[in-house]
């Protein structure tokens, strides 16, 4: 869908991208995994062995909205610490 929509709006200098997220250390994650053991299970499944920081997600969003990313469109970008082991 991002590829199709990006083709339609690109002539207007509008970029369309997907951000495919993994687990980030948010209040929601803390609620879903309230014990250290549960949180460790989730964290250990991530190759980087940690949860993402919300500011790391924000940095990607800010970059995609910046002039430096003006030539990136119609793509999906994973930000998951290596959790997904397949290519898109």
HTML snippet that shows the backbone in 3Dmol.js (N, CA, C, O; Angstrom):
<script src="https://3Dmol.org/build/3Dmol-min.js"></script>
<div id="view" style="width:600px;height:400px;position:relative"></div>
<script>
const pdb = `
ATOM      1  N   UNK A   1       0.815  -1.188   0.000  1.00  0.00           N
ATOM      2  CA  UNK A   1       0.000   0.000   0.000  1.00  0.00           C
ATOM      3  C   UNK A   1       0.867   1.264   0.000  1.00  0.00           C
ATOM      4  O   UNK A   1       0.563   2.232  -0.696  1.00  0.00           O
ATOM      5  N   UNK A   2       1.948   1.245   0.786  1.00  0.00           N
ATOM      6  CA  UNK A   2       2.826   2.423   0.818  1.00  0.00           C
ATOM      7  C   UNK A   2       3.414   2.693  -0.558  1.00  0.00           C
ATOM      8  O   UNK A   2       3.541   3.845  -0.970  1.00  0.00           O
ATOM      9  N   UNK A   3       3.770   1.635  -1.263  1.00  0.00           N
ATOM     10  CA  UNK A   3       4.358   1.800  -2.592  1.00  0.00           C
ATOM     11  C   UNK A   3       3.336   2.398  -3.552  1.00  0.00           C
ATOM     12  O   UNK A   3       3.657   3.316  -4.307  1.00  0.00           O
ATOM     13  N   UNK A   4       2.127   1.891  -3.526  1.00  0.00           N
ATOM     14  CA  UNK A   4       1.081   2.408  -4.413  1.00  0.00           C
ATOM     15  C   UNK A   4       0.750   3.865  -4.100  1.00  0.00           C
ATOM     16  O   UNK A   4       0.681   4.702  -5.000  1.00  0.00           O
ATOM     17  N   UNK A   5       0.547   4.159  -2.823  1.00  0.00           N
ATOM     18  CA  UNK A   5       0.224   5.528  -2.435  1.00  0.00           C
ATOM     19  C   UNK A   5       1.375   6.474  -2.720  1.00  0.00           C
ATOM     20  O   UNK A   5       1.158   7.610  -3.140  1.00  0.00           O
ATOM     21  N   UNK A   6       2.596   6.015  -2.494  1.00  0.00           N
ATOM     22  CA  UNK A   6       3.751   6.883  -2.756  1.00  0.00           C
ATOM     23  C   UNK A   6       3.851   7.226  -4.235  1.00  0.00           C
ATOM     24  O   UNK A   6       4.248   8.339  -4.582  1.00  0.00           O
ATOM     25  N   UNK A   7       3.498   6.291  -5.114  1.00  0.00           N
ATOM     26  CA  UNK A   7       3.488   6.579  -6.553  1.00  0.00           C
ATOM     27  C   UNK A   7       2.489   7.682  -6.884  1.00  0.00           C
ATOM     28  O   UNK A   7       2.747   8.523  -7.744  1.00  0.00           O
ATOM     29  N   UNK A   8       1.354   7.673  -6.200  1.00  0.00           N
ATOM     30  CA  UNK A   8       0.307   8.647  -6.487  1.00  0.00           C
ATOM     31  C   UNK A   8       0.644  10.053  -5.990  1.00  0.00           C
ATOM     32  O   UNK A   8       0.319  11.040  -6.651  1.00  0.00           O
ATOM     33  N   UNK A   9       1.295  10.147  -4.827  1.00  0.00           N
ATOM     34  CA  UNK A   9       1.516  11.468  -4.226  1.00  0.00           C
ATOM     35  C   UNK A   9       2.926  12.024  -4.431  1.00  0.00           C
ATOM     36  O   UNK A   9       3.177  13.191  -4.131  1.00  0.00           O
ATOM     37  N   UNK A  10       3.834  11.214  -4.930  1.00  0.00           N
ATOM     38  CA  UNK A  10       5.218  11.662  -5.137  1.00  0.00           C
ATOM     39  C   UNK A  10       5.325  12.906  -6.016  1.00  0.00           C
ATOM     40  O   UNK A  10       6.163  13.764  -5.736  1.00  0.00           O
ATOM     41  N   UNK A  11       4.512  13.042  -7.071  1.00  0.00           N
ATOM     42  CA  UNK A  11       4.617  14.269  -7.874  1.00  0.00           C
ATOM     43  C   UNK A  11       4.339  15.545  -7.081  1.00  0.00           C
ATOM     44  O   UNK A  11       4.700  16.636  -7.522  1.00  0.00           O
ATOM     45  N   UNK A  12       3.705  15.421  -5.921  1.00  0.00           N
ATOM     46  CA  UNK A  12       3.437  16.574  -5.062  1.00  0.00           C
ATOM     47  C   UNK A  12       4.478  16.713  -3.952  1.00  0.00           C
ATOM     48  O   UNK A  12       4.258  17.443  -2.985  1.00  0.00           O
ATOM     49  N   UNK A  13       5.616  16.013  -4.085  1.00  0.00           N
ATOM     50  CA  UNK A  13       6.694  16.023  -3.094  1.00  0.00           C
ATOM     51  C   UNK A  13       6.236  15.531  -1.723  1.00  0.00           C
ATOM     52  O   UNK A  13       6.687  16.029  -0.692  1.00  0.00           O
ATOM     53  N   UNK A  14       5.339  14.553  -1.723  1.00  0.00           N
ATOM     54  CA  UNK A  14       4.877  13.914  -0.490  1.00  0.00           C
ATOM     55  C   UNK A  14       5.490  12.524  -0.444  1.00  0.00           C
ATOM     56  O   UNK A  14       5.422  11.772  -1.416  1.00  0.00           O
ATOM     57  N   UNK A  15       6.084  12.192   0.681  1.00  0.00           N
ATOM     58  CA  UNK A  15       6.673  10.863   0.840  1.00  0.00           C
ATOM     59  C   UNK A  15       5.798  10.018   1.762  1.00  0.00           C
ATOM     60  O   UNK A  15       5.179  10.525   2.697  1.00  0.00           O
ATOM     61  N   UNK A  16       5.763   8.724   1.476  1.00  0.00           N
ATOM     62  CA  UNK A  16       4.982   7.759   2.253  1.00  0.00           C
ATOM     63  C   UNK A  16       5.915   6.610   2.633  1.00  0.00           C
ATOM     64  O   UNK A  16       6.529   5.985   1.769  1.00  0.00           O
ATOM     65  N   UNK A  17       6.012   6.345   3.922  1.00  0.00           N
ATOM     66  CA  UNK A  17       6.843   5.242   4.393  1.00  0.00           C
ATOM     67  C   UNK A  17       6.170   4.563   5.578  1.00  0.00           C
ATOM     68  O   UNK A  17       5.385   5.180   6.298  1.00  0.00           O
ATOM     69  N   UNK A  18       6.483   3.296   5.769  1.00  0.00           N
ATOM     70  CA  UNK A  18       6.013   2.544   6.930  1.00  0.00           C
ATOM     71  C   UNK A  18       7.154   2.401   7.923  1.00  0.00           C
ATOM     72  O   UNK A  18       8.311   2.237   7.535  1.00  0.00           O
ATOM     73  N   UNK A  19       6.822   2.464   9.201  1.00  0.00           N
ATOM     74  CA  UNK A  19       7.794   2.170  10.252  1.00  0.00           C
ATOM     75  C   UNK A  19       7.312   0.906  10.951  1.00  0.00           C
ATOM     76  O   UNK A  19       6.231   0.882  11.539  1.00  0.00           O
ATOM     77  N   UNK A  20       8.122  -0.136  10.881  1.00  0.00           N
ATOM     78  CA  UNK A  20       7.780  -1.431  11.459  1.00  0.00           C
ATOM     79  C   UNK A  20       8.497  -1.555  12.796  1.00  0.00           C
ATOM     80  O   UNK A  20       9.710  -1.758  12.851  1.00  0.00           O
ATOM     81  N   UNK A  21       7.731  -1.430  13.866  1.00  0.00           N
ATOM     82  CA  UNK A  21       8.359  -1.343  15.183  1.00  0.00           C
ATOM     83  C   UNK A  21       8.438  -2.685  15.894  1.00  0.00           C
ATOM     84  O   UNK A  21       7.634  -3.592  15.681  1.00  0.00           O
ATOM     85  N   UNK A  22       9.434  -2.760  16.738  1.00  0.00           N
ATOM     86  CA  UNK A  22       9.561  -3.851  17.681  1.00  0.00           C
ATOM     87  C   UNK A  22       9.055  -3.363  19.028  1.00  0.00           C
ATOM     88  O   UNK A  22       8.144  -2.538  19.095  1.00  0.00           O
ATOM     89  N   UNK A  23       9.640  -3.869  20.088  1.00  0.00           N
ATOM     90  CA  UNK A  23       9.230  -3.494  21.443  1.00  0.00           C
ATOM     91  C   UNK A  23      10.078  -2.336  21.959  1.00  0.00           C
ATOM     92  O   UNK A  23      11.307  -2.369  21.916  1.00  0.00           O
ATOM     93  N   UNK A  24       9.386  -1.322  22.444  1.00  0.00           N
ATOM     94  CA  UNK A  24      10.028  -0.147  23.010  1.00  0.00           C
ATOM     95  C   UNK A  24       9.643  -0.039  24.482  1.00  0.00           C
ATOM     96  O   UNK A  24       8.539  -0.422  24.872  1.00  0.00           O
ATOM     97  N   UNK A  25      10.538   0.472  25.278  1.00  0.00           N
ATOM     98  CA  UNK A  25      10.310   0.594  26.714  1.00  0.00           C
ATOM     99  C   UNK A  25       9.324   1.730  26.980  1.00  0.00           C
ATOM    100  O   UNK A  25       9.707   2.883  27.180  1.00  0.00           O
ATOM    101  N   UNK A  26       8.049   1.367  26.977  1.00  0.00           N
ATOM    102  CA  UNK A  26       6.970   2.314  27.203  1.00  0.00           C
ATOM    103  C   UNK A  26       6.126   1.839  28.388  1.00  0.00           C
ATOM    104  O   UNK A  26       6.305   0.727  28.885  1.00  0.00           O
ATOM    105  N   UNK A  27       5.226   2.680  28.822  1.00  0.00           N
ATOM    106  CA  UNK A  27       4.318   2.281  29.899  1.00  0.00           C
ATOM    107  C   UNK A  27       3.495   1.066  29.500  1.00  0.00           C
ATOM    108  O   UNK A  27       3.196   0.218  30.341  1.00  0.00           O
ATOM    109  N   UNK A  28       3.124   0.972  28.228  1.00  0.00           N
ATOM    110  CA  UNK A  28       2.331  -0.179  27.755  1.00  0.00           C
ATOM    111  C   UNK A  28       3.113  -1.479  27.916  1.00  0.00           C
ATOM    112  O   UNK A  28       2.558  -2.472  28.388  1.00  0.00           O
ATOM    113  N   UNK A  29       4.365  -1.494  27.541  1.00  0.00           N
ATOM    114  CA  UNK A  29       5.194  -2.695  27.692  1.00  0.00           C
ATOM    115  C   UNK A  29       5.342  -3.047  29.168  1.00  0.00           C
ATOM    116  O   UNK A  29       5.275  -4.217  29.544  1.00  0.00           O
ATOM    117  N   UNK A  30       5.543  -2.034  29.995  1.00  0.00           N
ATOM    118  CA  UNK A  30       5.655  -2.289  31.440  1.00  0.00           C
ATOM    119  C   UNK A  30       4.362  -2.870  31.995  1.00  0.00           C
ATOM    120  O   UNK A  30       4.393  -3.687  32.915  1.00  0.00           O
ATOM    121  N   UNK A  31       3.232  -2.456  31.445  1.00  0.00           N
ATOM    122  CA  UNK A  31       1.932  -2.989  31.876  1.00  0.00           C
ATOM    123  C   UNK A  31       1.743  -4.430  31.390  1.00  0.00           C
ATOM    124  O   UNK A  31       1.245  -5.279  32.129  1.00  0.00           O
ATOM    125  N   UNK A  32       2.143  -4.698  30.140  1.00  0.00           N
ATOM    126  CA  UNK A  32       1.981  -6.045  29.585  1.00  0.00           C
ATOM    127  C   UNK A  32       2.908  -7.063  30.231  1.00  0.00           C
ATOM    128  O   UNK A  32       2.548  -8.234  30.356  1.00  0.00           O
ATOM    129  N   UNK A  33       4.087  -6.637  30.640  1.00  0.00           N
ATOM    130  CA  UNK A  33       5.093  -7.521  31.230  1.00  0.00           C
ATOM    131  C   UNK A  33       5.527  -6.943  32.575  1.00  0.00           C
ATOM    132  O   UNK A  33       6.616  -6.379  32.681  1.00  0.00           O
ATOM    133  N   UNK A  34       4.690  -7.076  33.600  1.00  0.00           N
ATOM    134  CA  UNK A  34       4.938  -6.383  34.870  1.00  0.00           C
ATOM    135  C   UNK A  34       6.101  -6.937  35.701  1.00  0.00           C
ATOM    136  O   UNK A  34       6.659  -6.217  36.529  1.00  0.00           O
ATOM    137  N   UNK A  35       6.472  -8.196  35.494  1.00  0.00           N
ATOM    138  CA  UNK A  35       7.559  -8.739  36.311  1.00  0.00           C
ATOM    139  C   UNK A  35       8.872  -8.684  35.541  1.00  0.00           C
ATOM    140  O   UNK A  35       8.882  -8.654  34.310  1.00  0.00           O
ATOM    141  N   UNK A  36       9.957  -8.672  36.264  1.00  0.00           N
ATOM    142  CA  UNK A  36      11.284  -8.666  35.641  1.00  0.00           C
ATOM    143  C   UNK A  36      11.479  -9.900  34.766  1.00  0.00           C
ATOM    144  O   UNK A  36      12.075  -9.815  33.693  1.00  0.00           O
ATOM    145  N   UNK A  37      10.984 -11.031  35.216  1.00  0.00           N
ATOM    146  CA  UNK A  37      11.132 -12.275  34.454  1.00  0.00           C
ATOM    147  C   UNK A  37      10.413 -12.188  33.098  1.00  0.00           C
ATOM    148  O   UNK A  37      10.946 -12.609  32.072  1.00  0.00           O
ATOM    149  N   UNK A  38       9.198 -11.636  33.117  1.00  0.00           N
ATOM    150  CA  UNK A  38       8.448 -11.497  31.861  1.00  0.00           C
ATOM    151  C   UNK A  38       9.146 -10.525  30.920  1.00  0.00           C
ATOM    152  O   UNK A  38       9.266 -10.791  29.724  1.00  0.00           O
ATOM    153  N   UNK A  39       9.599  -9.419  31.448  1.00  0.00           N
ATOM    154  CA  UNK A  39      10.293  -8.424  30.636  1.00  0.00           C
ATOM    155  C   UNK A  39      11.609  -8.978  30.096  1.00  0.00           C
ATOM    156  O   UNK A  39      11.982  -8.696  28.958  1.00  0.00           O
ATOM    157  N   UNK A  40      12.306  -9.761  30.904  1.00  0.00           N
ATOM    158  CA  UNK A  40      13.557 -10.385  30.457  1.00  0.00           C
ATOM    159  C   UNK A  40      13.313 -11.357  29.306  1.00  0.00           C
ATOM    160  O   UNK A  40      14.136 -11.452  28.395  1.00  0.00           O
ATOM    161  N   UNK A  41      12.202 -12.076  29.336  1.00  0.00           N
ATOM    162  CA  UNK A  41      11.872 -13.010  28.260  1.00  0.00           C
ATOM    163  C   UNK A  41      11.714 -12.267  26.940  1.00  0.00           C
ATOM    164  O   UNK A  41      12.220 -12.705  25.907  1.00  0.00           O
ATOM    165  N   UNK A  42      11.014 -11.151  26.980  1.00  0.00           N
ATOM    166  CA  UNK A  42      10.826 -10.330  25.777  1.00  0.00           C
ATOM    167  C   UNK A  42      12.170  -9.765  25.321  1.00  0.00           C
ATOM    168  O   UNK A  42      12.498  -9.827  24.136  1.00  0.00           O
ATOM    169  N   UNK A  43      12.930  -9.228  26.231  1.00  0.00           N
ATOM    170  CA  UNK A  43      14.212  -8.600  25.915  1.00  0.00           C
ATOM    171  C   UNK A  43      15.212  -9.615  25.353  1.00  0.00           C
ATOM    172  O   UNK A  43      15.942  -9.305  24.411  1.00  0.00           O
ATOM    173  N   UNK A  44      15.250 -10.796  25.912  1.00  0.00           N
ATOM    174  CA  UNK A  44      16.210 -11.810  25.459  1.00  0.00           C
ATOM    175  C   UNK A  44      15.936 -12.317  24.055  1.00  0.00           C
ATOM    176  O   UNK A  44      16.829 -12.874  23.418  1.00  0.00           O
ATOM    177  N   UNK A  45      14.714 -12.135  23.557  1.00  0.00           N
ATOM    178  CA  UNK A  45      14.385 -12.546  22.189  1.00  0.00           C
ATOM    179  C   UNK A  45      14.924 -11.560  21.154  1.00  0.00           C
ATOM    180  O   UNK A  45      14.955 -11.866  19.962  1.00  0.00           O
ATOM    181  N   UNK A  46      15.344 -10.394  21.598  1.00  0.00           N
ATOM    182  CA  UNK A  46      15.843  -9.348  20.700  1.00  0.00           C
ATOM    183  C   UNK A  46      17.357  -9.503  20.567  1.00  0.00           C
ATOM    184  O   UNK A  46      18.055  -9.539  21.580  1.00  0.00           O
ATOM    185  N   UNK A  47      17.877  -9.594  19.356  1.00  0.00           N
ATOM    186  CA  UNK A  47      19.321  -9.761  19.202  1.00  0.00           C
ATOM    187  C   UNK A  47      20.166  -8.708  19.916  1.00  0.00           C
ATOM    188  O   UNK A  47      21.252  -9.029  20.398  1.00  0.00           O
ATOM    189  N   UNK A  48      19.701  -7.461  19.998  1.00  0.00           N
ATOM    190  CA  UNK A  48      20.462  -6.436  20.720  1.00  0.00           C
ATOM    191  C   UNK A  48      20.316  -6.555  22.231  1.00  0.00           C
ATOM    192  O   UNK A  48      20.975  -5.834  22.980  1.00  0.00           O
ATOM    193  N   UNK A  49      19.453  -7.466  22.682  1.00  0.00           N
ATOM    194  CA  UNK A  49      19.258  -7.768  24.119  1.00  0.00           C
ATOM    195  C   UNK A  49      18.795  -6.567  24.934  1.00  0.00           C
ATOM    196  O   UNK A  49      19.164  -6.409  26.097  1.00  0.00           O
ATOM    197  N   UNK A  50      17.978  -5.724  24.303  1.00  0.00           N
ATOM    198  CA  UNK A  50      17.383  -4.604  25.023  1.00  0.00           C
ATOM    199  C   UNK A  50      16.145  -4.152  24.272  1.00  0.00           C
ATOM    200  O   UNK A  50      15.967  -4.458  23.093  1.00  0.00           O
ATOM    201  N   UNK A  51      15.304  -3.428  24.962  1.00  0.00           N
ATOM    202  CA  UNK A  51      14.145  -2.813  24.330  1.00  0.00           C
ATOM    203  C   UNK A  51      14.577  -1.499  23.695  1.00  0.00           C
ATOM    204  O   UNK A  51      15.574  -0.895  24.092  1.00  0.00           O
ATOM    205  N   UNK A  52      13.809  -1.072  22.706  1.00  0.00           N
ATOM    206  CA  UNK A  52      14.094   0.207  22.091  1.00  0.00           C
ATOM    207  C   UNK A  52      13.748   1.349  23.024  1.00  0.00           C
ATOM    208  O   UNK A  52      12.883   1.222  23.891  1.00  0.00           O
ATOM    209  N   UNK A  53      14.424   2.451  22.839  1.00  0.00           N
ATOM    210  CA  UNK A  53      14.117   3.658  23.604  1.00  0.00           C
ATOM    211  C   UNK A  53      13.140   4.496  22.777  1.00  0.00           C
ATOM    212  O   UNK A  53      13.318   4.626  21.566  1.00  0.00           O
ATOM    213  N   UNK A  54      12.115   5.064  23.408  1.00  0.00           N
ATOM    214  CA  UNK A  54      11.177   5.892  22.648  1.00  0.00           C
ATOM    215  C   UNK A  54      11.867   6.984  21.830  1.00  0.00           C
ATOM    216  O   UNK A  54      11.410   7.323  20.739  1.00  0.00           O
ATOM    217  N   UNK A  55      12.951   7.528  22.347  1.00  0.00           N
ATOM    218  CA  UNK A  55      13.647   8.574  21.601  1.00  0.00           C
ATOM    219  C   UNK A  55      14.313   8.039  20.331  1.00  0.00           C
ATOM    220  O   UNK A  55      14.544   8.798  19.390  1.00  0.00           O
ATOM    221  N   UNK A  56      14.624   6.741  20.296  1.00  0.00           N
ATOM    222  CA  UNK A  56      15.176   6.150  19.070  1.00  0.00           C
ATOM    223  C   UNK A  56      14.092   6.090  17.987  1.00  0.00           C
ATOM    224  O   UNK A  56      14.355   6.355  16.814  1.00  0.00           O
ATOM    225  N   UNK A  57      12.885   5.740  18.398  1.00  0.00           N
ATOM    226  CA  UNK A  57      11.757   5.757  17.474  1.00  0.00           C
ATOM    227  C   UNK A  57      11.516   7.195  16.989  1.00  0.00           C
ATOM    228  O   UNK A  57      11.339   7.439  15.796  1.00  0.00           O
ATOM    229  N   UNK A  58      11.512   8.124  17.923  1.00  0.00           N
ATOM    230  CA  UNK A  58      11.305   9.528  17.575  1.00  0.00           C
ATOM    231  C   UNK A  58      12.352  10.050  16.611  1.00  0.00           C
ATOM    232  O   UNK A  58      12.040  10.847  15.727  1.00  0.00           O
ATOM    233  N   UNK A  59      13.579   9.612  16.772  1.00  0.00           N
ATOM    234  CA  UNK A  59      14.656  10.051  15.876  1.00  0.00           C
ATOM    235  C   UNK A  59      14.398   9.578  14.447  1.00  0.00           C
ATOM    236  O   UNK A  59      14.651  10.315  13.493  1.00  0.00           O
ATOM    237  N   UNK A  60      13.897   8.354  14.297  1.00  0.00           N
ATOM    238  CA  UNK A  60      13.585   7.860  12.959  1.00  0.00           C
ATOM    239  C   UNK A  60      12.440   8.652  12.345  1.00  0.00           C
ATOM    240  O   UNK A  60      12.502   9.034  11.176  1.00  0.00           O
ATOM    241  N   UNK A  61      11.394   8.900  13.129  1.00  0.00           N
ATOM    242  CA  UNK A  61      10.259   9.686  12.635  1.00  0.00           C
ATOM    243  C   UNK A  61      10.724  11.086  12.223  1.00  0.00           C
ATOM    244  O   UNK A  61      10.346  11.585  11.164  1.00  0.00           O
ATOM    245  N   UNK A  62      11.540  11.710  13.063  1.00  0.00           N
ATOM    246  CA  UNK A  62      12.042  13.056  12.748  1.00  0.00           C
ATOM    247  C   UNK A  62      12.881  13.041  11.474  1.00  0.00           C
ATOM    248  O   UNK A  62      12.772  13.942  10.642  1.00  0.00           O
ATOM    249  N   UNK A  63      13.712  12.020  11.324  1.00  0.00           N
ATOM    250  CA  UNK A  63      14.530  11.909  10.119  1.00  0.00           C
ATOM    251  C   UNK A  63      13.647  11.766   8.883  1.00  0.00           C
ATOM    252  O   UNK A  63      13.854  12.464   7.890  1.00  0.00           O
ATOM    253  N   UNK A  64      12.663  10.867   8.936  1.00  0.00           N
ATOM    254  CA  UNK A  64      11.801  10.655   7.767  1.00  0.00           C
ATOM    255  C   UNK A  64      11.001  11.904   7.406  1.00  0.00           C
ATOM    256  O   UNK A  64      10.611  12.078   6.251  1.00  0.00           O
ATOM    257  N   UNK A  65      10.759  12.760   8.371  1.00  0.00           N
ATOM    258  CA  UNK A  65      10.044  14.001   8.105  1.00  0.00           C
ATOM    259  C   UNK A  65      10.957  15.156   7.723  1.00  0.00           C
ATOM    260  O   UNK A  65      10.491  16.272   7.497  1.00  0.00           O
ATOM    261  N   UNK A  66      12.241  14.891   7.651  1.00  0.00           N
ATOM    262  CA  UNK A  66      13.207  15.960   7.373  1.00  0.00           C
ATOM    263  C   UNK A  66      13.579  16.017   5.896  1.00  0.00           C
ATOM    264  O   UNK A  66      13.282  15.112   5.117  1.00  0.00           O
ATOM    265  N   UNK A  67      14.237  17.109   5.545  1.00  0.00           N
ATOM    266  CA  UNK A  67      14.717  17.290   4.179  1.00  0.00           C
ATOM    267  C   UNK A  67      15.760  16.231   3.804  1.00  0.00           C
ATOM    268  O   UNK A  67      15.872  15.862   2.635  1.00  0.00           O
ATOM    269  N   UNK A  68      16.517  15.745   4.782  1.00  0.00           N
ATOM    270  CA  UNK A  68      17.534  14.726   4.505  1.00  0.00           C
ATOM    271  C   UNK A  68      16.921  13.430   3.987  1.00  0.00           C
ATOM    272  O   UNK A  68      17.607  12.653   3.323  1.00  0.00           O
ATOM    273  N   UNK A  69      15.649  13.181   4.275  1.00  0.00           N
ATOM    274  CA  UNK A  69      14.979  11.952   3.839  1.00  0.00           C
ATOM    275  C   UNK A  69      14.028  12.197   2.676  1.00  0.00           C
ATOM    276  O   UNK A  69      13.174  11.358   2.392  1.00  0.00           O
ATOM    277  N   UNK A  70      14.161  13.318   2.011  1.00  0.00           N
ATOM    278  CA  UNK A  70      13.222  13.702   0.954  1.00  0.00           C
ATOM    279  C   UNK A  70      13.206  12.735  -0.230  1.00  0.00           C
ATOM    280  O   UNK A  70      12.260  12.751  -1.018  1.00  0.00           O
ATOM    281  N   UNK A  71      14.220  11.906  -0.370  1.00  0.00           N
ATOM    282  CA  UNK A  71      14.292  10.966  -1.496  1.00  0.00           C
ATOM    283  C   UNK A  71      13.917   9.548  -1.072  1.00  0.00           C
ATOM    284  O   UNK A  71      14.051   8.611  -1.860  1.00  0.00           O
ATOM    285  N   UNK A  72      13.449   9.382   0.165  1.00  0.00           N
ATOM    286  CA  UNK A  72      13.022   8.066   0.663  1.00  0.00           C
ATOM    287  C   UNK A  72      11.509   8.030   0.629  1.00  0.00           C
ATOM    288  O   UNK A  72      10.850   8.804   1.324  1.00  0.00           O
ATOM    289  N   UNK A  73      10.954   7.140  -0.172  1.00  0.00           N
ATOM    290  CA  UNK A  73       9.504   7.004  -0.239  1.00  0.00           C
ATOM    291  C   UNK A  73       9.115   5.607  -0.691  1.00  0.00           C
ATOM    292  O   UNK A  73       9.855   4.946  -1.419  1.00  0.00           O
ATOM    293  N   UNK A  74       7.950   5.170  -0.251  1.00  0.00           N
ATOM    294  CA  UNK A  74       7.420   3.873  -0.659  1.00  0.00           C
ATOM    295  C   UNK A  74       8.132   2.697  -0.032  1.00  0.00           C
ATOM    296  O   UNK A  74       8.169   1.613  -0.615  1.00  0.00           O
ATOM    297  N   UNK A  75       8.695   2.890   1.138  1.00  0.00           N
ATOM    298  CA  UNK A  75       9.468   1.814   1.756  1.00  0.00           C
ATOM    299  C   UNK A  75       8.975   1.523   3.167  1.00  0.00           C
ATOM    300  O   UNK A  75       8.238   2.309   3.761  1.00  0.00           O
ATOM    301  N   UNK A  76       9.396   0.384   3.685  1.00  0.00           N
ATOM    302  CA  UNK A  76       9.116  -0.007   5.068  1.00  0.00           C
ATOM    303  C   UNK A  76      10.440  -0.150   5.794  1.00  0.00           C
ATOM    304  O   UNK A  76      11.350  -0.829   5.319  1.00  0.00           O
ATOM    305  N   UNK A  77      10.542   0.491   6.945  1.00  0.00           N
ATOM    306  CA  UNK A  77      11.785   0.495   7.701  1.00  0.00           C
ATOM    307  C   UNK A  77      11.551  -0.182   9.045  1.00  0.00           C
ATOM    308  O   UNK A  77      10.698   0.231   9.830  1.00  0.00           O
ATOM    309  N   UNK A  78      12.329  -1.231   9.292  1.00  0.00           N
ATOM    310  CA  UNK A  78      12.229  -1.939  10.571  1.00  0.00           C
ATOM    311  C   UNK A  78      13.085  -1.241  11.607  1.00  0.00           C
ATOM    312  O   UNK A  78      14.225  -0.861  11.338  1.00  0.00           O
ATOM    313  N   UNK A  79      12.521  -1.075  12.796  1.00  0.00           N
ATOM    314  CA  UNK A  79      13.268  -0.542  13.934  1.00  0.00           C
ATOM    315  C   UNK A  79      12.896  -1.441  15.112  1.00  0.00           C
ATOM    316  O   UNK A  79      11.986  -1.144  15.886  1.00  0.00           O
ATOM    317  N   UNK A  80      13.626  -2.543  15.221  1.00  0.00           N
ATOM    318  CA  UNK A  80      13.228  -3.598  16.156  1.00  0.00           C
ATOM    319  C   UNK A  80      14.400  -4.296  16.849  1.00  0.00           C
ATOM    320  O   UNK A  80      14.213  -5.340  17.474  1.00  0.00           O
ATOM    321  N   UNK A  81      15.593  -3.735  16.745  1.00  0.00           N
ATOM    322  CA  UNK A  81      16.751  -4.349  17.390  1.00  0.00           C
ATOM    323  C   UNK A  81      17.164  -5.673  16.778  1.00  0.00           C
ATOM    324  O   UNK A  81      17.912  -6.441  17.385  1.00  0.00           O
ATOM    325  N   UNK A  82      16.665  -5.946  15.548  1.00  0.00           N
ATOM    326  CA  UNK A  82      17.002  -7.197  14.880  1.00  0.00           C
ATOM    327  C   UNK A  82      16.016  -8.322  15.144  1.00  0.00           C
ATOM    328  O   UNK A  82      16.273  -9.465  14.764  1.00  0.00           O
ATOM    329  N   UNK A  83      14.889  -8.024  15.791  1.00  0.00           N
ATOM    330  CA  UNK A  83      13.921  -9.057  16.184  1.00  0.00           C
ATOM    331  C   UNK A  83      13.382  -9.830  14.995  1.00  0.00           C
ATOM    332  O   UNK A  83      13.361 -11.061  15.025  1.00  0.00           O
ATOM    333  N   UNK A  84      12.948  -9.144  13.953  1.00  0.00           N
ATOM    334  CA  UNK A  84      12.432  -9.841  12.770  1.00  0.00           C
ATOM    335  C   UNK A  84      13.614 -10.354  11.983  1.00  0.00           C
ATOM    336  O   UNK A  84      14.502  -9.589  11.608  1.00  0.00           O
ATOM    337  N   UNK A  85      13.625 -11.633  11.737  1.00  0.00           N
ATOM    338  CA  UNK A  85      14.792 -12.279  11.116  1.00  0.00           C
ATOM    339  C   UNK A  85      14.639 -12.452   9.602  1.00  0.00           C
ATOM    340  O   UNK A  85      15.482 -13.096   8.976  1.00  0.00           O
ATOM    341  N   UNK A  86      13.588 -11.895   9.001  1.00  0.00           N
ATOM    342  CA  UNK A  86      13.383 -12.067   7.573  1.00  0.00           C
ATOM    343  C   UNK A  86      13.497 -10.735   6.850  1.00  0.00           C
ATOM    344  O   UNK A  86      13.380  -9.666   7.450  1.00  0.00           O
ATOM    345  N   UNK A  87      13.727 -10.825   5.560  1.00  0.00           N
ATOM    346  CA  UNK A  87      13.716  -9.625   4.730  1.00  0.00           C
ATOM    347  C   UNK A  87      12.284  -9.338   4.353  1.00  0.00           C
ATOM    348  O   UNK A  87      11.455 -10.244   4.277  1.00  0.00           O
ATOM    349  N   UNK A  88      11.999  -8.081   4.118  1.00  0.00           N
ATOM    350  CA  UNK A  88      10.626  -7.713   3.761  1.00  0.00           C
ATOM    351  C   UNK A  88      10.281  -8.107   2.366  1.00  0.00           C
ATOM    352  O   UNK A  88       9.161  -7.865   1.915  1.00  0.00           O
TER     353      UNK A  88
END
`;
const viewer = $3Dmol.createViewer("view");
viewer.addModel(pdb, "pdb");
viewer.setStyle({}, {cartoon: {color: "spectrum"}});
viewer.zoomTo();
viewer.render();
</script>
